Amino acid sequence: MPEGDRIMGYREDGTCPMLDTGRRCTIYEHRPQTCRDYDCRIFAAAGIDAGGSDKHVINRRVRAWRFTYASEDERLTHEAVRTAASFVQERRSSFPGGRAPTAPTGIAVLAVKAYPVFLDPGVHEKSDEEIAMAIIKASGAFDAGE
């Protein structure tokens, strides 16, 4: 970080130290941009926690999310996102050089980018290394706007 920059930490329970006892921000009248930018729904969508015990408040909220689907395709898409996240977590060694995200945010974002890999009915016939390469390719396509 540049000299002079500071990062505000969290309370032991994972909440912002600037919240009052009513859980309202004591700094801003309305929620600050950082809070709006940090969207814990990505963890719920990926079916993973936001972190360890230091994030127990966020994890509790993530686990409380329930999803409904307007169609079977939507349910299958969500299942594919969760499967992608599980693959990245459990088969990290399948990626070139063992390089796959380890932090929950990186895992969840990659799962959202690469879930189409797991919509392919033939994906389970591929090796873990082939699936990892397909994930990398899908992520690159997502980033390129394809």
N, C-alpha and C positions, 0 to 999 in steps of 0.2 A: 504494500500500500504506500502511496505517497506520504512523505513526512507530514505530520500534522493531522492526517485523516484518522478518524476513530470509528469503531463499530460498536453499537450498543448491544450489550449482551442480553441474556434472558434471565428470568427468575429461575429458581430451582425447579419449579413446576412447568417450565417451558414457556410461560407467558411473558409478554412484554412488560418491562419494569415501569413503563409510563402509563399503565392502566391503573385507574383508581379502584376502590373496593367494589364499585358497581360495574367494573370491567369497561369503563369508558376511557378514551384517550385523554390524558391530561395535557397534551401538547397541542393537538389540533382539534378544531371544532368538528371536522369530518375526518374520516379515516385517511391516513397518509398514503401516498402512492405506493410505497413499499408494501404496505399491508394489502393493497389492491393487487399488486403484482404477484404476490406470493399466493398461489392458489393450491390449497391442499387437496382439491378434488383430483388432481393428477395422480396422487398416491392412491386414492380410493379407486379410480379407474383402473390403475395397474394392479390393484390388489396387494399393495405393499405398505409397510409402515413408513413414516417420514424420517425415521431414525430410531435411535435407541431410547433408553429410559429417560434421557434428557429431553425427549420430545413427547413425553407421555400425554400431554394435553392435546397436542396435534394428532397423535396416534389415536386417541379416543374418538376424536371428531372424525378422523378418516374411517375408522371401523364402524361408525354410526351411519355412514352413507348407505342408502339402499337405492338400487337402480330399477327402473321399469323400462320396458321396451315396447315400442309401437309395432314392432315386427320381429320375426325370427331372425332376419338379417341383422337387425340392430343387436340382438342378443349374441349372435355369433361373432359380430364385430367386437363386442366388449370381451367376450371369451378369448378372442384372438389377442387383444391387448394384454390381458392377464397372462396368457400363455407365453407371449413374447417376454414379458417381465420375468416370469419364472425361468425361462430359458437363459436370459442374460445373467440372472443371479446364480443359477445352478450349474451352468455350463460355460463359465467364463474362460476356462482353459481351451475351449473350442475356437475361440477367436484368435486371429493371428497374434502371436506373441503373448497370448493370454490377456490381451488388452480389451477390456470391456469396462463400462462404468461400474464403479463400486458404490458410489454414493446414491442414496435413494432417488434424488432428483434426476440424476443422469440415467438411471435405470428406467424410471417412469417415462422420461422424455423419449428415450430410445424405443421403448415399447410402443408408444403412441406413433412414432415415426414409422416403425417397421412392422406393425401388426398385420399388414396385408400378406406377409410371408406365411402367416399361420392360417390364412383363409384358403390357401392352396390345399386341396385335398391330398395331394401327393407329398406334402411336406414331411410326413412321418416316414416316408420311404428313403429320405435323404439322410446322409450322415450328419452328425452334429457340426462338423466343420463346414459342410455345404450349407447348412442352415445359417450358421454364423456369417458366412460370406453373403448369403442372401439378405440377411439383416443389414449388413454394412451397405450393400447396394441399395436396398430400400430406403435407408436413412439418407444416403447421398441423393437419391431421387427426390425425396421429400424436401431436403435442403435446397435443391435446384428448382423446386416448384413444379416438379413433374407429376 
